[in-house]
Amino acid sequence: MEGEPITRDSNEKMDERRTGNSIRRGLVFAGLMIAVSLAAKYLAARGAIHSADLSLRLVMAIAGVFLMATGNMIPKTLTPLSAMRCDAKKVQSFQRMTGWTWVLAGLAVAIGWLVLPVTRAEQMMFVLLPAAIVLVAALYVRLLRTRPTGA
Amino acid sequence: MDGVFKALSDPTRRRVLQLLRKGPRSAGEMSEQFPVSKPTMSAHFAVLQNAGLIESEKTGRTITYRLKMSVLEDALLGFTHTLGWRMKAGAREGTGSKAHENSRQELRGLKEEG
């Protein structure tokens, strides 16, 4: 029905593009975290800002945004159906759940570090991130237990 | 991002995305769900593929479509659904609604371009 289904070549090109994008995204966020941290320290040393933990707050907020950006792209990362070892429906569901989990966790971390007291933000992060990791791991284990049933 | 908004502006295409949320489906299965011709469905699929919201894969003679939406795009689709842009009514009625008339005009334009 539709003219341009994906081929092996286009899959390889997509993989290359995806790898390039994820490396670029990682570098941009790492650079941003270093630059923001240095700028905040510099401004604090010059007396322009009076918050001792602003640098930490900004860096952690950027880390939260990085989690969101990473989670946002998880459902777009597709494995060819022919190469799948699990049920395609369940893989899609797993990717969507994982993406939403990371995006919401990242959003909570970013907002938490911007608005909560530092100790509260730390507590929240140390509860939220392990909980997100455990949830994703549980979903992954459940996915591995399924057998492929075709598309 | 323009392509995404354009793709989500049509009720039939939103219904396609909603069906694909449940899992990958073949082109035949998908077109059975809509009271429109195969070329029209093809044009809808092309718009969704160009926007990067779905992907197709050919296995033998079967073309399988599956969702390729980021979380943000997924949220946008949910948002348009919640706003009640007559998604279900548009997909079922097939004719008569203003949204469908706009959709047909848009698809006619696409066919003329292509």
Interface residues (C-beta under 8 A of the other chain):
Chain A: M1 E2 G3 E4 P5 I6 T7 G71 N72 M73 I74 P75 K76 L78 P80 L81 S82 A88 K89 Q92 S93 R96 G99 W100 V103 A151
Chain B: R21 K22 G23 P24 R25 S26 A27 G28 S31 K38 M41 S42 F45 A46 Q49 G52 E55 S56 E57 K58 T59 I63 T64 Y65 R66 L67 K68 M69 S70 V71 L72 D74
